[in-house]
Amino acid sequence: MMLKRDHLVRHPDRCTHNAVCIPVCPTGAWLSTPPYKFDSSRCIETCRLCLDACPSQAIYAVFRKGEKLLEPTKSDPGKK
């Protein structure tokens, strides 16, 4: 079963609102007004320009394996 990127998410607590993601997007998938919503229908699956450009790593990908969505797990800073 293949792993496929399903959509991107902007983490509101990490976003610095510098809007670096907007001009680097070749399809205009990021809307240019706060809260910088994302139109996944315009996104190119293999493109990572906005993820790589974001200085605060506020954008992350959610993947799909079959019918299951795989989101990043939230780490507990107190655990080692």
C-alpha positions in Angstrom: 0.0 0.0 0.0 1.4 3.4 -1.0 1.9 6.4 1.2 0.5 9.5 -0.4 0.4 13.1 0.8 -3.2 14.0 1.5 -3.1 17.7 2.5 -1.0 20.4 4.2 -1.8 22.0 7.6 -0.7 25.3 9.0 0.0 25.1 12.7 -1.6 28.3 14.0 0.6 28.5 17.2 3.8 28.2 15.2 2.9 30.5 12.3 4.7 33.9 12.5 2.5 35.4 9.8 5.5 36.4 7.7 3.6 34.8 4.8 6.7 33.4 3.2 4.6 30.4 2.0 2.5 32.6 -0.3 5.0 33.9 -2.9 6.9 30.6 -3.2 3.7 28.6 -4.0 3.7 28.1 -7.8 -0.1 27.5 -7.9 -1.4 30.0 -5.4 -2.7 27.3 -3.1 -2.1 29.5 0.0 -4.5 32.4 0.3 -2.9 35.7 0.8 -4.9 37.0 3.7 -4.8 35.9 7.4 -5.4 33.2 8.6 -3.6 32.0 5.4 -6.0 29.2 4.5 -4.9 26.5 2.1 -6.7 25.3 -1.1 -5.5 21.6 -1.3 -7.1 21.2 -4.8 -4.5 23.6 -6.2 -1.5 22.0 -4.5 1.1 19.9 -6.4 1.7 16.7 -4.4 5.4 16.5 -5.0 6.1 20.2 -4.3 7.6 21.1 -0.9 8.4 24.8 -1.5 6.2 26.2 1.2 7.3 23.5 3.8 10.9 24.3 3.1 10.5 28.1 3.0 8.6 28.4 6.3 11.1 29.6 8.9 9.0 28.4 11.9 8.1 25.0 10.4 4.5 25.8 10.9 3.4 23.9 7.8 3.3 20.1 7.9 2.0 17.4 5.6 -0.7 14.8 6.5 -0.2 11.5 4.7 -2.7 8.8 3.7 -2.0 5.1 3.6 -5.0 3.4 2.1 -8.0 4.8 4.0 -6.0 5.8 7.1 -4.7 9.4 7.6 -1.3 9.6 9.2 -0.8 12.8 11.1 2.4 13.7 12.9 2.4 12.8 16.6 2.7 15.6 19.1 5.7 15.0 21.3 5.7 15.7 25.0 8.6 18.1 25.8 8.8 16.6 29.3 9.5 13.1 28.0 12.9 11.8 27.0 
